[in-house]
């Protein structure tokens, strides 16, 4: 159908098809890059949340260990 519309202007048809293909490729590349960026940002946020959770747990464990050691020292000193 397109060939019938363009008739003898095959060169113009080739130019239009090439431009359309380039536009589609650029749009696909942009969408893929956006998806990759979103995935990378989500992974970074997830890793940050995990790191913060681990640091908080380590702080809590260290606090508990220090409290237990203080109690042991107090009990030993009192006795």
mmCIF file of the N, C-alpha and C atoms, coordinates in Angstrom:
data_MODEL
# 
_entry.id   MODEL 
# 
loop_
_atom_site.group_PDB 
_atom_site.id 
_atom_site.type_symbol 
_atom_site.label_atom_id 
_atom_site.label_alt_id 
_atom_site.label_comp_id 
_atom_site.label_asym_id 
_atom_site.label_entity_id 
_atom_site.label_seq_id 
_atom_site.pdbx_PDB_ins_code 
_atom_site.Cartn_x 
_atom_site.Cartn_y 
_atom_site.Cartn_z 
_atom_site.occupancy 
_atom_site.B_iso_or_equiv 
_atom_site.pdbx_formal_charge 
_atom_site.auth_seq_id 
_atom_site.auth_comp_id 
_atom_site.auth_asym_id 
_atom_site.auth_atom_id 
_atom_site.pdbx_PDB_model_num 
ATOM 1   N N  . UNK A 1 1  ? 0.824  -1.194 0.000  1.00 0.00 ? 1  UNK A N  1 
ATOM 2   C CA . UNK A 1 1  ? 0.000  0.000  0.000  1.00 0.00 ? 1  UNK A CA 1 
ATOM 3   C C  . UNK A 1 1  ? 0.867  1.256  0.000  1.00 0.00 ? 1  UNK A C  1 
ATOM 4   N N  . UNK A 1 2  ? 1.875  1.283  0.868  1.00 0.00 ? 2  UNK A N  1 
ATOM 5   C CA . UNK A 1 2  ? 2.761  2.454  0.923  1.00 0.00 ? 2  UNK A CA 1 
ATOM 6   C C  . UNK A 1 2  ? 3.507  2.608  -0.394 1.00 0.00 ? 2  UNK A C  1 
ATOM 7   N N  . UNK A 1 3  ? 3.946  1.487  -0.962 1.00 0.00 ? 3  UNK A N  1 
ATOM 8   C CA . UNK A 1 3  ? 4.674  1.554  -2.231 1.00 0.00 ? 3  UNK A CA 1 
ATOM 9   C C  . UNK A 1 3  ? 3.767  2.122  -3.323 1.00 0.00 ? 3  UNK A C  1 
ATOM 10  N N  . UNK A 1 4  ? 2.497  1.735  -3.322 1.00 0.00 ? 4  UNK A N  1 
ATOM 11  C CA . UNK A 1 4  ? 1.565  2.264  -4.315 1.00 0.00 ? 4  UNK A CA 1 
ATOM 12  C C  . UNK A 1 4  ? 1.349  3.759  -4.127 1.00 0.00 ? 4  UNK A C  1 
ATOM 13  N N  . UNK A 1 5  ? 1.314  4.208  -2.871 1.00 0.00 ? 5  UNK A N  1 
ATOM 14  C CA . UNK A 1 5  ? 1.116  5.636  -2.610 1.00 0.00 ? 5  UNK A CA 1 
ATOM 15  C C  . UNK A 1 5  ? 2.329  6.435  -3.085 1.00 0.00 ? 5  UNK A C  1 
ATOM 16  N N  . UNK A 1 6  ? 3.522  5.929  -2.783 1.00 0.00 ? 6  UNK A N  1 
ATOM 17  C CA . UNK A 1 6  ? 4.727  6.671  -3.133 1.00 0.00 ? 6  UNK A CA 1 
ATOM 18  C C  . UNK A 1 6  ? 5.042  6.564  -4.627 1.00 0.00 ? 6  UNK A C  1 
ATOM 19  N N  . UNK A 1 7  ? 4.601  5.507  -5.253 1.00 0.00 ? 7  UNK A N  1 
ATOM 20  C CA . UNK A 1 7  ? 4.816  5.369  -6.694 1.00 0.00 ? 7  UNK A CA 1 
ATOM 21  C C  . UNK A 1 7  ? 6.271  5.268  -7.061 1.00 0.00 ? 7  UNK A C  1 
ATOM 22  N N  . UNK A 1 8  ? 6.755  6.235  -7.813 1.00 0.00 ? 8  UNK A N  1 
ATOM 23  C CA . UNK A 1 8  ? 8.128  6.186  -8.325 1.00 0.00 ? 8  UNK A CA 1 
ATOM 24  C C  . UNK A 1 8  ? 9.148  6.758  -7.350 1.00 0.00 ? 8  UNK A C  1 
ATOM 25  N N  . UNK A 1 9  ? 8.725  7.305  -6.265 1.00 0.00 ? 9  UNK A N  1 
ATOM 26  C CA . UNK A 1 9  ? 9.646  7.928  -5.308 1.00 0.00 ? 9  UNK A CA 1 
ATOM 27  C C  . UNK A 1 9  ? 10.183 6.894  -4.325 1.00 0.00 ? 9  UNK A C  1 
ATOM 28  N N  . UNK A 1 10 ? 10.875 5.891  -4.841 1.00 0.00 ? 10 UNK A N  1 
ATOM 29  C CA . UNK A 1 10 ? 11.415 4.842  -3.974 1.00 0.00 ? 10 UNK A CA 1 
ATOM 30  C C  . UNK A 1 10 ? 12.475 5.390  -3.024 1.00 0.00 ? 10 UNK A C  1 
ATOM 31  N N  . UNK A 1 11 ? 13.260 6.363  -3.485 1.00 0.00 ? 11 UNK A N  1 
ATOM 32  C CA . UNK A 1 11 ? 14.298 6.935  -2.623 1.00 0.00 ? 11 UNK A CA 1 
ATOM 33  C C  . UNK A 1 11 ? 13.675 7.630  -1.416 1.00 0.00 ? 11 UNK A C  1 
ATOM 34  N N  . UNK A 1 12 ? 12.598 8.332  -1.635 1.00 0.00 ? 12 UNK A N  1 
ATOM 35  C CA . UNK A 1 12 ? 11.909 9.005  -0.538 1.00 0.00 ? 12 UNK A CA 1 
ATOM 36  C C  . UNK A 1 12 ? 11.324 7.991  0.435  1.00 0.00 ? 12 UNK A C  1 
ATOM 37  N N  . UNK A 1 13 ? 10.807 6.895  -0.102 1.00 0.00 ? 13 UNK A N  1 
ATOM 38  C CA . UNK A 1 13 ? 10.275 5.830  0.751  1.00 0.00 ? 13 UNK A CA 1 
ATOM 39  C C  . UNK A 1 13 ? 11.374 5.229  1.617  1.00 0.00 ? 13 UNK A C  1 
ATOM 40  N N  . UNK A 1 14 ? 12.536 5.012  1.025  1.00 0.00 ? 14 UNK A N  1 
ATOM 41  C CA . UNK A 1 14 ? 13.667 4.471  1.786  1.00 0.00 ? 14 UNK A CA 1 
ATOM 42  C C  . UNK A 1 14 ? 14.063 5.438  2.886  1.00 0.00 ? 14 UNK A C  1 
ATOM 43  N N  . UNK A 1 15 ? 14.099 6.720  2.588  1.00 0.00 ? 15 UNK A N  1 
ATOM 44  C CA . UNK A 1 15 ? 14.456 7.725  3.593  1.00 0.00 ? 15 UNK A CA 1 
ATOM 45  C C  . UNK A 1 15 ? 13.440 7.722  4.726  1.00 0.00 ? 15 UNK A C  1 
ATOM 46  N N  . UNK A 1 16 ? 12.165 7.659  4.390  1.00 0.00 ? 16 UNK A N  1 
ATOM 47  C CA . UNK A 1 16 ? 11.121 7.651  5.419  1.00 0.00 ? 16 UNK A CA 1 
ATOM 48  C C  . UNK A 1 16 ? 11.231 6.407  6.283  1.00 0.00 ? 16 UNK A C  1 
ATOM 49  N N  . UNK A 1 17 ? 11.444 5.258  5.670  1.00 0.00 ? 17 UNK A N  1 
ATOM 50  C CA . UNK A 1 17 ? 11.576 4.008  6.432  1.00 0.00 ? 17 UNK A CA 1 
ATOM 51  C C  . UNK A 1 17 ? 12.796 4.058  7.331  1.00 0.00 ? 17 UNK A C  1 
ATOM 52  N N  . UNK A 1 18 ? 13.913 4.559  6.819  1.00 0.00 ? 18 UNK A N  1 
ATOM 53  C CA . UNK A 1 18 ? 15.132 4.651  7.633  1.00 0.00 ? 18 UNK A CA 1 
ATOM 54  C C  . UNK A 1 18 ? 14.908 5.595  8.808  1.00 0.00 ? 18 UNK A C  1 
ATOM 55  N N  . UNK A 1 19 ? 14.266 6.716  8.572  1.00 0.00 ? 19 UNK A N  1 
ATOM 56  C CA . UNK A 1 19 ? 13.991 7.666  9.660  1.00 0.00 ? 19 UNK A CA 1 
ATOM 57  C C  . UNK A 1 19 ? 13.084 7.029  10.703 1.00 0.00 ? 19 UNK A C  1 
ATOM 58  N N  . UNK A 1 20 ? 12.057 6.320  10.263 1.00 0.00 ? 20 UNK A N  1 
ATOM 59  C CA . UNK A 1 20 ? 11.161 5.648  11.210 1.00 0.00 ? 20 UNK A CA 1 
ATOM 60  C C  . UNK A 1 20 ? 11.900 4.589  12.019 1.00 0.00 ? 20 UNK A C  1 
ATOM 61  N N  . UNK A 1 21 ? 12.753 3.823  11.360 1.00 0.00 ? 21 UNK A N  1 
ATOM 62  C CA . UNK A 1 21 ? 13.529 2.798  12.073 1.00 0.00 ? 21 UNK A CA 1 
ATOM 63  C C  . UNK A 1 21 ? 14.451 3.450  13.091 1.00 0.00 ? 21 UNK A C  1 
ATOM 64  N N  . UNK A 1 22 ? 15.097 4.538  12.714 1.00 0.00 ? 22 UNK A N  1 
ATOM 65  C CA . UNK A 1 22 ? 15.994 5.237  13.646 1.00 0.00 ? 22 UNK A CA 1 
ATOM 66  C C  . UNK A 1 22 ? 15.205 5.773  14.834 1.00 0.00 ? 22 UNK A C  1 
ATOM 67  N N  . UNK A 1 23 ? 14.043 6.338  14.590 1.00 0.00 ? 23 UNK A N  1 
ATOM 68  C CA . UNK A 1 23 ? 13.214 6.856  15.684 1.00 0.00 ? 23 UNK A CA 1 
ATOM 69  C C  . UNK A 1 23 ? 12.793 5.731  16.619 1.00 0.00 ? 23 UNK A C  1 
ATOM 70  N N  . UNK A 1 24 ? 12.371 4.607  16.059 1.00 0.00 ? 24 UNK A N  1 
ATOM 71  C CA . UNK A 1 24 ? 11.966 3.469  16.894 1.00 0.00 ? 24 UNK A CA 1 
ATOM 72  C C  . UNK A 1 24 ? 13.142 2.956  17.709 1.00 0.00 ? 24 UNK A C  1 
ATOM 73  N N  . UNK A 1 25 ? 14.314 2.846  17.094 1.00 0.00 ? 25 UNK A N  1 
ATOM 74  C CA . UNK A 1 25 ? 15.498 2.368  17.819 1.00 0.00 ? 25 UNK A CA 1 
ATOM 75  C C  . UNK A 1 25 ? 15.857 3.330  18.939 1.00 0.00 ? 25 UNK A C  1 
ATOM 76  N N  . UNK A 1 26 ? 15.804 4.622  18.684 1.00 0.00 ? 26 UNK A N  1 
ATOM 77  C CA . UNK A 1 26 ? 16.124 5.612  19.720 1.00 0.00 ? 26 UNK A CA 1 
ATOM 78  C C  . UNK A 1 26 ? 15.127 5.524  20.866 1.00 0.00 ? 26 UNK A C  1 
ATOM 79  N N  . UNK A 1 27 ? 13.854 5.384  20.549 1.00 0.00 ? 27 UNK A N  1 
ATOM 80  C CA . UNK A 1 27 ? 12.840 5.272  21.604 1.00 0.00 ? 27 UNK A CA 1 
ATOM 81  C C  . UNK A 1 27 ? 13.064 4.014  22.431 1.00 0.00 ? 27 UNK A C  1 
ATOM 82  N N  . UNK A 1 28 ? 13.357 2.902  21.773 1.00 0.00 ? 28 UNK A N  1 
ATOM 83  C CA . UNK A 1 28 ? 13.608 1.652  22.499 1.00 0.00 ? 28 UNK A CA 1 
ATOM 84  C C  . UNK A 1 28 ? 14.837 1.790  23.387 1.00 0.00 ? 28 UNK A C  1 
ATOM 85  N N  . UNK A 1 29 ? 15.895 2.393  22.879 1.00 0.00 ? 29 UNK A N  1 
ATOM 86  C CA . UNK A 1 29 ? 17.111 2.575  23.682 1.00 0.00 ? 29 UNK A CA 1 
ATOM 87  C C  . UNK A 1 29 ? 16.829 3.469  24.883 1.00 0.00 ? 29 UNK A C  1 
ATOM 88  N N  . UNK A 1 30 ? 16.080 4.539  24.689 1.00 0.00 ? 30 UNK A N  1 
ATOM 89  C CA . UNK A 1 30 ? 15.751 5.435  25.803 1.00 0.00 ? 30 UNK A CA 1 
ATOM 90  C C  . UNK A 1 30 ? 14.936 4.703  26.857 1.00 0.00 ? 30 UNK A C  1 
ATOM 91  N N  . UNK A 1 31 ? 13.963 3.917  26.427 1.00 0.00 ? 31 UNK A N  1 
ATOM 92  C CA . UNK A 1 31 ? 13.138 3.173  27.385 1.00 0.00 ? 31 UNK A CA 1 
ATOM 93  C C  . UNK A 1 31 ? 13.982 2.157  28.140 1.00 0.00 ? 31 UNK A C  1 
ATOM 94  N N  . UNK A 1 32 ? 14.854 1.446  27.442 1.00 0.00 ? 32 UNK A N  1 
ATOM 95  C CA . UNK A 1 32 ? 15.714 0.456  28.105 1.00 0.00 ? 32 UNK A CA 1 
ATOM 96  C C  . UNK A 1 32 ? 16.637 1.142  29.103 1.00 0.00 ? 32 UNK A C  1 
ATOM 97  N N  . UNK A 1 33 ? 17.206 2.275  28.729 1.00 0.00 ? 33 UNK A N  1 
ATOM 98  C CA . UNK A 1 33 ? 18.089 3.005  29.648 1.00 0.00 ? 33 UNK A CA 1 
ATOM 99  C C  . UNK A 1 33 ? 17.309 3.474  30.868 1.00 0.00 ? 33 UNK A C  1 
ATOM 100 N N  . UNK A 1 34 ? 16.094 3.958  30.674 1.00 0.00 ? 34 UNK A N  1 
ATOM 101 C CA . UNK A 1 34 ? 15.280 4.383  31.817 1.00 0.00 ? 34 UNK A CA 1 
ATOM 102 C C  . UNK A 1 34 ? 14.972 3.215  32.741 1.00 0.00 ? 34 UNK A C  1 
ATOM 103 N N  . UNK A 1 35 ? 14.646 2.068  32.176 1.00 0.00 ? 35 UNK A N  1 
ATOM 104 C CA . UNK A 1 35 ? 14.365 0.887  32.998 1.00 0.00 ? 35 UNK A CA 1 
ATOM 105 C C  . UNK A 1 35 ? 15.607 0.470  33.768 1.00 0.00 ? 35 UNK A C  1 
ATOM 106 N N  . UNK A 1 36 ? 16.757 0.478  33.109 1.00 0.00 ? 36 UNK A N  1 
ATOM 107 C CA . UNK A 1 36 ? 18.002 0.105  33.789 1.00 0.00 ? 36 UNK A CA 1 
ATOM 108 C C  . UNK A 1 36 ? 18.300 1.081  34.913 1.00 0.00 ? 36 UNK A C  1 
ATOM 109 N N  . UNK A 1 37 ? 18.105 2.365  34.677 1.00 0.00 ? 37 UNK A N  1 
ATOM 110 C CA . UNK A 1 37 ? 18.361 3.365  35.721 1.00 0.00 ? 37 UNK A CA 1 
ATOM 111 C C  . UNK A 1 37 ? 17.425 3.149  36.904 1.00 0.00 ? 37 UNK A C  1 
ATOM 112 N N  . UNK A 1 38 ? 16.165 2.885  36.639 1.00 0.00 ? 38 UNK A N  1 
ATOM 113 C CA . UNK A 1 38 ? 15.209 2.647  37.723 1.00 0.00 ? 38 UNK A CA 1 
ATOM 114 C C  . UNK A 1 38 ? 15.596 1.406  38.512 1.00 0.00 ? 38 UNK A C  1 
ATOM 115 N N  . UNK A 1 39 ? 15.989 0.344  37.819 1.00 0.00 ? 39 UNK A N  1 
ATOM 116 C CA . UNK A 1 39 ? 16.390 -0.885 38.510 1.00 0.00 ? 39 UNK A CA 1 
ATOM 117 C C  . UNK A 1 39 ? 17.635 -0.636 39.355 1.00 0.00 ? 39 UNK A C  1 
ATOM 118 N N  . UNK A 1 40 ? 18.599 0.081  38.813 1.00 0.00 ? 40 UNK A N  1 
ATOM 119 C CA . UNK A 1 40 ? 19.823 0.373  39.576 1.00 0.00 ? 40 UNK A CA 1 
ATOM 120 C C  . UNK A 1 40 ? 19.495 1.209  40.808 1.00 0.00 ? 40 UNK A C  1 
ATOM 121 N N  . UNK A 1 41 ? 18.641 2.198  40.662 1.00 0.00 ? 41 UNK A N  1 
ATOM 122 C CA . UNK A 1 41 ? 18.257 3.026  41.813 1.00 0.00 ? 41 UNK A CA 1 
ATOM 123 C C  . UNK A 1 41 ? 17.546 2.184  42.864 1.00 0.00 ? 41 UNK A C  1 
ATOM 124 N N  . UNK A 1 42 ? 16.650 1.303  42.435 1.00 0.00 ? 42 UNK A N  1 
ATOM 125 C CA . UNK A 1 42 ? 15.949 0.434  43.387 1.00 0.00 ? 42 UNK A CA 1 
ATOM 126 C C  . UNK A 1 42 ? 16.929 -0.483 44.108 1.00 0.00 ? 42 UNK A C  1 
ATOM 127 N N  . UNK A 1 43 ? 17.903 -1.023 43.392 1.00 0.00 ? 43 UNK A N  1 
ATOM 128 C CA . UNK A 1 43 ? 18.901 -1.895 44.022 1.00 0.00 ? 43 UNK A CA 1 
ATOM 129 C C  . UNK A 1 43 ? 19.731 -1.108 45.020 1.00 0.00 ? 43 UNK A C  1 
ATOM 130 N N  . UNK A 1 44 ? 20.121 0.099  44.659 1.00 0.00 ? 44 UNK A N  1 
ATOM 131 C CA . UNK A 1 44 ? 20.912 0.927  45.576 1.00 0.00 ? 44 UNK A CA 1 
ATOM 132 C C  . UNK A 1 44 ? 20.111 1.239  46.830 1.00 0.00 ? 44 UNK A C  1 
ATOM 133 N N  . UNK A 1 45 ? 18.850 1.572  46.674 1.00 0.00 ? 45 UNK A N  1 
ATOM 134 C CA . UNK A 1 45 ? 18.005 1.854  47.836 1.00 0.00 ? 45 UNK A CA 1 
ATOM 135 C C  . UNK A 1 45 ? 17.842 0.610  48.692 1.00 0.00 ? 45 UNK A C  1 
ATOM 136 N N  . UNK A 1 46 ? 17.641 -0.540 48.066 1.00 0.00 ? 46 UNK A N  1 
ATOM 137 C CA . UNK A 1 46 ? 17.496 -1.790 48.824 1.00 0.00 ? 46 UNK A CA 1 
ATOM 138 C C  . UNK A 1 46 ? 18.774 -2.115 49.583 1.00 0.00 ? 46 UNK A C  1 
ATOM 139 N N  . UNK A 1 47 ? 19.918 -1.946 48.933 1.00 0.00 ? 47 UNK A N  1 
ATOM 140 C CA . UNK A 1 47 ? 21.199 -2.200 49.610 1.00 0.00 ? 47 UNK A CA 1 
ATOM 141 C C  . UNK A 1 47 ? 21.383 -1.224 50.754 1.00 0.00 ? 47 UNK A C  1 
ATOM 142 N N  . UNK A 1 48 ? 21.011 0.015  50.557 1.00 0.00 ? 48 UNK A N  1 
ATOM 143 C CA . UNK A 1 48 ? 21.128 1.013  51.622 1.00 0.00 ? 48 UNK A CA 1 
ATOM 144 C C  . UNK A 1 48 ? 20.258 0.639  52.815 1.00 0.00 ? 48 UNK A C  1 
ATOM 145 N N  . UNK A 1 49 ? 19.052 0.181  52.554 1.00 0.00 ? 49 UNK A N  1 
ATOM 146 C CA . UNK A 1 49 ? 18.158 -0.231 53.639 1.00 0.00 ? 49 UNK A CA 1 
ATOM 147 C C  . UNK A 1 49 ? 18.745 -1.415 54.387 1.00 0.00 ? 49 UNK A C  1 
ATOM 148 N N  . UNK A 1 50 ? 19.297 -2.376 53.658 1.00 0.00 ? 50 UNK A N  1 
ATOM 149 C CA . UNK A 1 50 ? 19.905 -3.547 54.303 1.00 0.00 ? 50 UNK A CA 1 
ATOM 150 C C  . UNK A 1 50 ? 21.110 -3.130 55.134 1.00 0.00 ? 50 UNK A C  1 
ATOM 151 N N  . UNK A 1 51 ? 21.940 -2.255 54.602 1.00 0.00 ? 51 UNK A N  1 
ATOM 152 C CA . UNK A 1 51 ? 23.127 -1.802 55.346 1.00 0.00 ? 51 UNK A CA 1 
ATOM 153 C C  . UNK A 1 51 ? 22.710 -1.074 56.617 1.00 0.00 ? 51 UNK A C  1 
ATOM 154 N N  . UNK A 1 52 ? 21.720 -0.213 56.517 1.00 0.00 ? 52 UNK A N  1 
ATOM 155 C CA . UNK A 1 52 ? 21.245 0.501  57.707 1.00 0.00 ? 52 UNK A CA 1 
ATOM 156 C C  . UNK A 1 52 ? 20.689 -0.478 58.730 1.00 0.00 ? 52 UNK A C  1 
ATOM 157 N N  . UNK A 1 53 ? 19.938 -1.465 58.284 1.00 0.00 ? 53 UNK A N  1 
ATOM 158 C CA . UNK A 1 53 ? 19.384 -2.460 59.207 1.00 0.00 ? 53 UNK A CA 1 
ATOM 159 C C  . UNK A 1 53 ? 20.492 -3.249 59.888 1.00 0.00 ? 53 UNK A C  1 
ATOM 160 N N  . UNK A 1 54 ? 21.507 -3.636 59.133 1.00 0.00 ? 54 UNK A N  1 
ATOM 161 C CA . UNK A 1 54 ? 22.628 -4.390 59.719 1.00 0.00 ? 54 UNK A CA 1 
ATOM 162 C C  . UNK A 1 54 ? 23.376 -3.529 60.724 1.00 0.00 ? 54 UNK A C  1 
ATOM 163 N N  . UNK A 1 55 ? 23.608 -2.275 60.393 1.00 0.00 ? 55 UNK A N  1 
ATOM 164 C CA . UNK A 1 55 ? 24.317 -1.380 61.323 1.00 0.00 ? 55 UNK A CA 1 
ATOM 165 C C  . UNK A 1 55 ? 23.508 -1.205 62.603 1.00 0.00 ? 55 UNK A C  1 
ATOM 166 N N  . UNK A 1 56 ? 22.212 -1.037 62.481 1.00 0.00 ? 56 UNK A N  1 
ATOM 167 C CA . UNK A 1 56 ? 21.365 -0.894 63.668 1.00 0.00 ? 56 UNK A CA 1 
ATOM 168 C C  . UNK A 1 56 ? 21.415 -2.159 64.510 1.00 0.00 ? 56 UNK A C  1 
ATOM 169 N N  . UNK A 1 57 ? 21.351 -3.322 63.876 1.00 0.00 ? 57 UNK A N  1 
ATOM 170 C CA . UNK A 1 57 ? 21.423 -4.581 64.626 1.00 0.00 ? 57 UNK A CA 1 
ATOM 171 C C  . UNK A 1 57 ? 22.772 -4.729 65.323 1.00 0.00 ? 57 UNK A C  1 
ATOM 172 N N  . UNK A 1 58 ? 23.840 -4.366 64.654 1.00 0.00 ? 58 UNK A N  1 
ATOM 173 C CA . UNK A 1 58 ? 25.171 -4.443 65.276 1.00 0.00 ? 58 UNK A CA 1 
ATOM 174 C C  . UNK A 1 58 ? 25.241 -3.511 66.468 1.00 0.00 ? 58 UNK A C  1 
ATOM 175 N N  . UNK A 1 59 ? 24.701 -2.319 66.341 1.00 0.00 ? 59 UNK A N  1 
ATOM 176 C CA . UNK A 1 59 ? 24.702 -1.376 67.468 1.00 0.00 ? 59 UNK A CA 1 
ATOM 177 C C  . UNK A 1 59 ? 23.906 -1.944 68.637 1.00 0.00 ? 59 UNK A C  1 
ATOM 178 N N  . UNK A 1 60 ? 22.760 -2.549 68.354 1.00 0.00 ? 60 UNK A N  1 
ATOM 179 C CA . UNK A 1 60 ? 21.945 -3.136 69.420 1.00 0.00 ? 60 UNK A CA 1 
ATOM 180 C C  . UNK A 1 60 ? 22.688 -4.281 70.089 1.00 0.00 ? 60 UNK A C  1 
ATOM 181 N N  . UNK A 1 61 ? 23.319 -5.147 69.301 1.00 0.00 ? 61 UNK A N  1 
ATOM 182 C CA . UNK A 1 61 ? 24.064 -6.278 69.874 1.00 0.00 ? 61 UNK A CA 1 
ATOM 183 C C  . UNK A 1 61 ? 25.227 -5.775 70.712 1.00 0.00 ? 61 UNK A C  1 
ATOM 184 N N  . UNK A 1 62 ? 25.960 -4.799 70.221 1.00 0.00 ? 62 UNK A N  1 
ATOM 185 C CA . UNK A 1 62 ? 27.084 -4.249 70.989 1.00 0.00 ? 62 UNK A CA 1 
ATOM 186 C C  . UNK A 1 62 ? 26.574 -3.620 72.275 1.00 0.00 ? 62 UNK A C  1 
ATOM 187 N N  . UNK A 1 63 ? 25.463 -2.927 72.227 1.00 0.00 ? 63 UNK A N  1 
ATOM 188 C CA . UNK A 1 63 ? 24.883 -2.322 73.425 1.00 0.00 ? 63 UNK A CA 1 
ATOM 189 C C  . UNK A 1 63 ? 24.515 -3.387 74.453 1.00 0.00 ? 63 UNK A C  1 
ATOM 190 N N  . UNK A 1 64 ? 23.892 -4.463 73.992 1.00 0.00 ? 64 UNK A N  1 
ATOM 191 C CA . UNK A 1 64 ? 23.514 -5.545 74.910 1.00 0.00 ? 64 UNK A CA 1 
ATOM 192 C C  . UNK A 1 64 ? 24.754 -6.194 75.507 1.00 0.00 ? 64 UNK A C  1 
ATOM 193 N N  . UNK A 1 65 ? 25.764 -6.439 74.686 1.00 0.00 ? 65 UNK A N  1 
ATOM 194 C CA . UNK A 1 65 ? 27.002 -7.053 75.190 1.00 0.00 ? 65 UNK A CA 1 
ATOM 195 C C  . UNK A 1 65 ? 27.660 -6.146 76.215 1.00 0.00 ? 65 UNK A C  1 
ATOM 196 N N  . UNK A 1 66 ? 27.703 -4.858 75.962 1.00 0.00 ? 66 UNK A N  1 
ATOM 197 C CA . UNK A 1 66 ? 28.309 -3.922 76.916 1.00 0.00 ? 66 UNK A CA 1 
ATOM 198 C C  . UNK A 1 66 ? 27.515 -3.904 78.212 1.00 0.00 ? 66 UNK A C  1 
ATOM 199 N N  . UNK A 1 67 ? 26.207 -3.916 78.135 1.00 0.00 ? 67 UNK A N  1 
ATOM 200 C CA . UNK A 1 67 ? 25.391 -3.935 79.352 1.00 0.00 ? 67 UNK A CA 1 
ATOM 201 C C  . UNK A 1 67 ? 25.631 -5.210 80.155 1.00 0.00 ? 67 UNK A C  1 
ATOM 202 N N  . UNK A 1 68 ? 25.711 -6.342 79.474 1.00 0.00 ? 68 UNK A N  1 
ATOM 203 C CA . UNK A 1 68 ? 25.980 -7.611 80.174 1.00 0.00 ? 68 UNK A CA 1 
ATOM 204 C C  . UNK A 1 68 ? 27.353 -7.574 80.822 1.00 0.00 ? 68 UNK A C  1 
ATOM 205 N N  . UNK A 1 69 ? 28.355 -7.067 80.123 1.00 0.00 ? 69 UNK A N  1 
ATOM 206 C CA . UNK A 1 69 ? 29.703 -6.982 80.700 1.00 0.00 ? 69 UNK A CA 1 
ATOM 207 C C  . UNK A 1 69 ? 29.723 -6.045 81.906 1.00 0.00 ? 69 UNK A C  1 
ATOM 208 N N  . UNK A 1 70 ? 28.999 -4.943 81.826 1.00 0.00 ? 70 UNK A N  1 
ATOM 209 C CA . UNK A 1 70 ? 28.928 -4.026 82.966 1.00 0.00 ? 70 UNK A CA 1 
ATOM 210 C C  . UNK A 1 70 ? 28.273 -4.719 84.149 1.00 0.00 ? 70 UNK A C  1 
ATOM 211 N N  . UNK A 1 71 ? 27.206 -5.459 83.913 1.00 0.00 ? 71 UNK A N  1 
ATOM 212 C CA . UNK A 1 71 ? 26.554 -6.195 85.001 1.00 0.00 ? 71 UNK A CA 1 
ATOM 213 C C  . UNK A 1 71 ? 27.487 -7.234 85.605 1.00 0.00 ? 71 UNK A C  1 
ATOM 214 N N  . UNK A 1 72 ? 28.233 -7.941 84.761 1.00 0.00 ? 72 UNK A N  1 
ATOM 215 C CA . UNK A 1 72 ? 29.182 -8.944 85.268 1.00 0.00 ? 72 UNK A CA 1 
ATOM 216 C C  . UNK A 1 72 ? 30.251 -8.270 86.106 1.00 0.00 ? 72 UNK A C  1 
ATOM 217 N N  . UNK A 1 73 ? 30.764 -7.146 85.655 1.00 0.00 ? 73 UNK A N  1 
ATOM 218 C CA . UNK A 1 73 ? 31.795 -6.432 86.414 1.00 0.00 ? 73 UNK A CA 1 
ATOM 219 C C  . UNK A 1 73 ? 31.224 -5.938 87.731 1.00 0.00 ? 73 UNK A C  1 
ATOM 220 N N  . UNK A 1 74 ? 30.010 -5.426 87.722 1.00 0.00 ? 74 UNK A N  1 
ATOM 221 C CA . UNK A 1 74 ? 29.380 -4.947 88.951 1.00 0.00 ? 74 UNK A CA 1 
ATOM 222 C C  . UNK A 1 74 ? 29.183 -6.100 89.920 1.00 0.00 ? 74 UNK A C  1 
ATOM 223 N N  . UNK A 1 75 ? 28.716 -7.238 89.434 1.00 0.00 ? 75 UNK A N  1 
ATOM 224 C CA . UNK A 1 75 ? 28.500 -8.400 90.308 1.00 0.00 ? 75 UNK A CA 1 
ATOM 225 C C  . UNK A 1 75 ? 29.818 -8.878 90.881 1.00 0.00 ? 75 UNK A C  1 
ATOM 226 N N  . UNK A 1 76 ? 30.857 -8.931 90.059 1.00 0.00 ? 76 UNK A N  1 
ATOM 227 C CA . UNK A 1 76 ? 32.167 -9.391 90.545 1.00 0.00 ? 76 UNK A CA 1 
ATOM 228 C C  . UNK A 1 76 ? 32.726 -8.409 91.561 1.00 0.00 ? 76 UNK A C  1 
ATOM 229 N N  . UNK A 1 77 ? 32.585 -7.128 91.334 1.00 0.00 ? 77 UNK A N  1 
ATOM 230 C CA . UNK A 1 77 ? 33.120 -6.123 92.254 1.00 0.00 ? 77 UNK A CA 1 
ATOM 231 C C  . UNK A 1 77 ? 32.344 -6.146 93.560 1.00 0.00 ? 77 UNK A C  1 
ATOM 232 N N  . UNK A 1 78 ? 31.039 -6.324 93.505 1.00 0.00 ? 78 UNK A N  1 
ATOM 233 C CA . UNK A 1 78 ? 30.221 -6.341 94.718 1.00 0.00 ? 78 UNK A CA 1 
ATOM 234 C C  . UNK A 1 78 ? 30.554 -7.565 95.557 1.00 0.00 ? 78 UNK A C  1 
ATOM 235 N N  . UNK A 1 79 ? 30.790 -8.683 94.922 1.00 0.00 ? 79 UNK A N  1 
ATOM 236 C CA . UNK A 1 79 ? 31.079 -9.898 95.685 1.00 0.00 ? 79 UNK A CA 1 
ATOM 237 C C  . UNK A 1 79 ? 32.469 -9.782 96.203 1.00 0.00 ? 79 UNK A C  1 
# 
